Structures are given as structure tokens and as C-alpha cells.
Amino acid sequence: MSTESKSFDPRQVVDELINFVRERASDARNRGFAAKPTEQQIEVAILSAISTDSKNVTDIIKAISVASGGTWQPTAGQIQSSLAKLIEAESASSKNKGDRKVYSVTKTGLEALAAAANQTDDPKADQTSTKNSSSLSWMTCDPKFLKSASKLGPALLDIAQTGTREQQTRAAEVLEKARHELHIILAEK
């Protein structure tokens, strides 16, 4: 046993997390679980990604990928095409920030996101989507869930990069409790 202590490298943790997500996404694609999202689903995912703060296309792609658990990483073309439609519908706006264009949600976009969330609250809509889908998919998720899930990755990264060892230990305990609670929720079916 070595008495030498290894220093904590947050980049290694993040790299391992990214590799884990990529492997899970690859496994899902190989099993045929990756369904092609509709335009409306892409737009809801984008609105959810930009609902908390302005993001550029790359940040939107990352947020959607994290929120989908790595099962879908949209292309820049898909995102830009949908953003153009969202801007035309006045659900999103854009502005230049330095050398990049960033996008943010408008009041109309927030209303559209709320309407999408209300659609998933309809029990008939849930039954229909379950019948039409042979596999579980992030695209049928409640937008509120996706929004919350997209906020988790950056918080974990912050703790990994700037948290003390004690904070990281406490965060690990919170994550373990949350994982357990989520399994309890799934068991309620």
C-alpha cells in the first residue's frame, strides 16, 4: 500500500463522467432506444436549456445532452434550425456576446414551455405517448424534469472543481440519498 496521496483532479472526474455518459448513450443507441425527436421536442429541449440563462449553440447542445442522460446529442444544424424558428415565433431572442451569439428565452417562450409542461400533466397524453413508444425516452419527459436535470451537471462540476474535500463528501451523501429517493419514486409505478 502506498503512503503517497493522490491529489484530486476535478478534470479527471469530469472526464470520467463524460465518458460514462457517452458509453451509456452508445449502449442505448446500440439497443435501438435512440428515437428521433420531433421538431416540437427539439424546441422544448432548447427552451428548457435556455430558460435559466443565455447560452450559445455549443452550450445548448451540452445542456440537452446532459439532460437526456447522453442519449441524444443534437447537431449544431438541428439546434440552429430550431433556434431560427423559435426566434421567428418570438419564443427566443439572440444577441452577440463577444464573438459568439447567445440565445435566451422570451416571455412567449416561457409560456410555450409551461404549455408543454401542462401537456405532460394530462393523463391521456401520458397514455398515448406510452402506447406509441416502444422504449423509454427522454423526449417524453416532463419539461420541468429536464430543466432540473440540466441544472445538476453544472452544480456537480462546480463542486468537483471548487469544493473542498468535505463539501465533496457531503455532496456525495446528498447524491446517494437522491439516487435512493429516485429509485423509490420509480418503484411507485
Secondary structure, DSSP 8 states (H G I E B T S, - for coil): ---------HHHHHHHHHHHHHHHHHHHHHTT------HHHHHHHHHHHHSSS-B-HHHHHHHHHHHTTTS----HHHHHHHHHHHHHTTSEEEEEETTEEEEEE-HHHHHHHHHHHHHHH-HHHHHHHHHH-SS--GGGS-HHHHHHHHHHHHHHHHHHHH--HHHHHHHHHHHHHHHHHHHHHHHT-
